[in-house]
């Protein structure tokens, strides 16, 4: 069964990298550039298993999204939410987990960290050929495709 993830990240390069990693893990991925767009997609789309949510985004940030999202009875427990941020202090991590996010990933992160967090959230996750994934993510071709998007 294919899992479905929503990646909400305002940085096009970061969003593209996260999407490529999740696709390499076998996920179907949809994207949003801010929390408001993510909220619209969650309300319109069925079958989202995971939301990868950046903390700092324009229009609606990740914490605001999470506060509204988790207040809706149908979204109290699912889908699972993985908050991502460059904020690396314990108060920031506690604030995100209390929002409540199911997991917290500090940027920058590795593919292995993302795989481990997915496993901690209860998703089976086989690591793909890491060298091939990293080559694709960081290749000039991908950077050019991101610039053209």
N, C-alpha and C positions, 0 to 999 in steps of 0.2 A: 504494500500500500504506500503510495507516494504521500509524503507529508507536505503541507503548504505553509510557507512562511511569508510574513509581511515584513519588509525591511524599511524602516522609517529613519532616514538619514539625510540631512541637507547637503552634505558634501558628496558631489557626484562621484568623485574618485573613491571615497570610502564606501559609498553605497554599491558601486560596481564591484569592488573587491569582496565585500561581504556576500553579495549575491553570487559571485563566482564560486566562493568557498562553499556556500550552502548547496548550490547546484552540483558541485563535485561530490557532496555528501548524499546526493540523490533527492534533494528537496525541490519542489516547485516553488518559485519565488515571484512575489509581486512587490512593487516598490511605491514608496511615498516620499516626498521631499520635505515634509514637515508634519507635525502632529495633527493639524487640522485635516490634511489630506489623508493621513493614516486613519483618523476617526471615520471619515467618509467611506474609506475602503472597507474597514471592519464592519460597518453597518450594511454595506452593499454586498460583500463577499461572504460566501458560506465556506466552511471547512478550513478556516485558518487555525493551525495548530500552534504556531509560534509567532510572536512579534519581537523583532529585534529593533530596539528603540534607542535612538540617540537622545542624550539628555538635552543638549543645547542645540535648539533649532529655532528658526524664525517662525512667526505666526502663532504657533503653539508648541511649547517645549515638551520634552518627554515627561517631566513630572506632572505638568498640567494635563497632558493626555492621559497619563496613568490614573490620576485622581478622578477624572470624569469617567474613564473606561471602567475602572473597578467599582464605581458607584452604581453601575447598571447591573441589576440582578443576574442577567444572563452571562455576564462576564466576570463574576466574582472570582472564579477559579480558573477558567479557561477562556481563551487560549493562554498559554504560558507566555511570560514577558521576560526578555533578556535586555536589561538596560545596559547601554554602553556609554562611556564617557572618559575623557582625559582626567577627570577629577579622581585623584588617588588618595584622598584623605579618608580616614575612618568615619568622620561625621558625614561625608558625602555618600559613602557606601551604605551606611546605616539609613540615611534619608531615603535613598533609592529603594532599598529592600523594604523599608517601612511604608513605602508608597501604595501598594506593595508590588515590587518587581520580584520575579521568582529567582533571578540570578543577576549578577552584576559583572561586567567585563570592563577592565581598564584598558584604555587605548594608550599606546599601540598594543596590539595583541598578536599572538601567533595562531596559526591554523590549529595547532595542537590544543591551545587554550580554548578555542571555540569548540572543538570536538569534545573536550573534557566537560565544559559547561553544559553542552547539549546532553551528554550522558548523565550528568548530575540532575538534569531536569527530567530524566526518564525517557529520553529519546535514544534509540539505538543509533550508533554512529560509527561506521567503519571508516577509518582513515584511508583516503584514496592515495594514489601515487603522489606523494607530497612534492616531489621535484617537478612533476608535470603541472600540478596546480599552481605552485609558486611561479613557475616560468610563465604560465598563462596570465596570472594576476599582474605580474610585474613587467610583462613584455611591453615593448614599444607599441605593438599592435593594439593591445588592450587600451593603453593610454590614448592612442590615436582614436580608437572607437569611442572612448569616453568623451574626448574633446568634440567629436562630431555629433554626439547625442544631444 
